[in-house]
Amino acid sequence: MSGFEIGRICSGNSLVFSSLEFLFRFLPAALLLFYVTPVKYRNVTLFFESLFLYACCEPKYVALLLALTLFNYLTERRMMAKRELEAESLGTAKKRWLIFSVGVNLGVLAFFKAGNLLNDSLLLPLGISFYTFKLISWQVDCYRGKLDASISFWQMGAYVCLFPQVASGPIMRYGDGKEALNAKRIHSEDVEDGLRLLILGLLAKVLLADRLGLLWSDIQTIGFESISTPLAWLGAFTYSLQLYFDFEGYSLMAVGIGRMIGLPYLDNFRQPYMAVSVSDFWRRWHITLGSWFRDYVYIPLGGNRKGRLRQVGNLALVWILTGLWHGNGPNFLLWGMTLGILVIMEKQFYGKWIEKRRFINHIYVWLILPLTWMIFAISDLGELGVYFARLFPFFGVGKTLNSHDIGKYMAMYWPILAGGIVFCIPGVAALYERWKRKWFVTAALAFLFWAAVYQLSNAANNPFLYFRF
């Protein structure tokens, strides 16, 4: 590498944390500058570092991020300024400011989502789905009296623009990072733990997700109409693992960087493929997004407190919004609706029964979830129909050109598939937590880190899958 090559950190409108330029140039410089800054000015440093990195990838939209940050800070100040009013007038005034600010945030998000739907050459601003949700939670928490009136613009700006999270989460609430954003001192143990998480995330992305992604790429290259039913199922399972390790890898890297600047550990995944139902899976997967919809949509609508029919309606709305949040294509709406139906069926009928049936519940999850991920992955509904016809051949889509293709691809990919399955097992994570400070674990992490770096040096940038949202 020669010079500071932004193209290696940014691919399209994505930040590539798993790039050598980010890992060995930007991140060390950003951390060093942060550490040498006097404690009371660290939020200022963090804010401008985050804006700088965002501007490198999205120069035409950095003004939008800055404008929304300033707008939300000023409206929150107006809500705080109404405290001298009488109780009844105070509630009305705060509610008006809340509706206005949330409406603006949602309006901006909807504008770009709709614009991208009408013209797919219009790229969504980097991270807009994530930072608008952070801004909405900021406003609602202010309305609920959870924010301190003494919060400075630099604290709020660092929270919104935080470079480890701005592109793809996790969706941290201000209260979660309040102590760090109040410029508390950082302990060496936090830095060490953060570095370990960063390395684990890099390994998940580079050595698992990217390798698993080669099989899904091969299947797309062959063409769905030409694959056998066993290979179609293998592709669905493989994509499910790829997406998990890709997003879990990003989350661990983001959380690890956060730990190195004093932020708390955010649990965004909790062994989701060990779930005992679809509902349980979504309590374990992308936890910060699920809890956001729960706290700011589902519960305010009444949750399950207003009867069965209302609960069904609330769940249906949450899952439709979840689908639309992830993307504009009809497949995302279909994906959200499918999950909504499954969750509603579990809540209303067989959920408790299936969760109590050992082994059967895991098989149920392992069969159903890959099917839903195919709806998520394949944007063309015609191609999606072809793929499902291959999964369930009684629909019939013509003769398979190579009915024995499964043997070839299993021989090629079984080691990485086996590795992916092993690292989904809770006991493996438990062993790591028990031994993570042992010398042999540290040595293994160091070896695998440099193996991942070697892999990166011989590969093109491969952005994280969730950056498309």
Phi, psi and omega in degrees: 000137176230125182077180180263100186264100182298329181301338179278339177269328184245131177232114188065237175247041182237146169273134180248092179296330181272045176244148180297325181295319178291313186292324188250353179241292187294309187298311178300319180294318181295317180293317180298315179297321178296315183291324183278348177288136174307143189309317186287349179250007185294327177296325177296314178299314182296320180298312183286328174298317181294316178297321180299311182294319179298317181296328178296326182266325184228065183300327183281348182244001178295327178295325177295314178300315180294319181295317179294322177298312180294317180300313182291326177295316182292320178292324176295322176297322178295321177297317179294328182288347182274008186293341181280351180286162175294160188305314183293315179293325179298313180299318180294315181295316180295322180294322178297315179295323178296311181299318180297310185290317178295321178299319178295315180299313179293324179297318178296315179298314181296323180301312182286325177296313180294320178298320178292327178292319181283329182218097187289356173279348176276104182288141174294140174305138182307122173074010187297326179294332182272312186285336174291325177292324175297320180293320179294317178297325176301312182292317181294319179294326175296314180299323181279000178080022182268352182255147180277139180293345185270006182296129181272165177298324182293323176295312181295318179297319178296322179297313184288315188268002186317115191297331177290338188246342192296329186279320187207032178077199357302158183275088182281137171280153180300321181298330180294322183254016186302315183296317179294320181284349171273015173064045173284157181288155184253136181266151181298328179297324178296318180295317180296313179298320179296320179296319178298316179296320178300315180294317178300318179296319178297318179296318180298319181290306191279316186270343178245295187301310182296325178290318178296325181297338179296324179293315179298322177296320178298318181295319178294323179293318178299318186104131185298329183289347186255357184266158178276167179297315177301320180291327177297318177292320177298320178298319179295316178296318182295316179298323179300316178290319180301312181298320180297307183290332176294309183283323174296321177298313177300314183300317179296321178295316180296315179293322178297315176298320177300318178299324181290344174249017171094002180283157181285164174287127177252121182274102182260343177220143180222075180045060187298328182280004169261011181294159181250005176194169176295320178299317179294322177303316183280354167276344183255341187257133178045059189301322183293327176287315180299318180290330176297310179298323178296311188279333186247355177231299188297307182293314177301332177283351180119347178055232178253019186270353187237035175097163185295316182298318179294321178298316178300315179297319179295316179296318180299316180295316180300318183283329173295315178296323178298316177298314180294326178298324183284333182180168185267339185295155178299334180294327179290321176296316178298319178299312179298318179294321179298314178296320178300316179297316180298315180295318179296317179299319179293317181296322188267336189231283196252006186301310182295324180295311184293325182293337181270354183264098182298144182072312178299320182294323179291318178300318177303312180295317184290338176272319186283314187298316177301327177295318179293326179292333176293323175296322179293320190277327188258107187283331180277118185293329176296314177295324177298319177297320178297317182295317179293329176293330174286323177295321181238085192294349179292349173286327177077117176225028181099174184283137175289130182290327181220092185289347182253019183294337182299323180297318179299312186282330173295320178297326181283323193245000185300325180296318181287327175295317178298318178298318179298317180296317180302317184279004169268350185279127182303325182299329179293316177296322180295319177297319179299315181299325181287324188250005192298338179263004176287150184297324184288329175290318177299317179296320179295318178298318180297316180298312182292327176301312181289333173295319178293320178298317177300317179298318179296325182291344181248014183225156175282162177303137180229091187299157177293144186298324185283358177289347180289348185260000000 
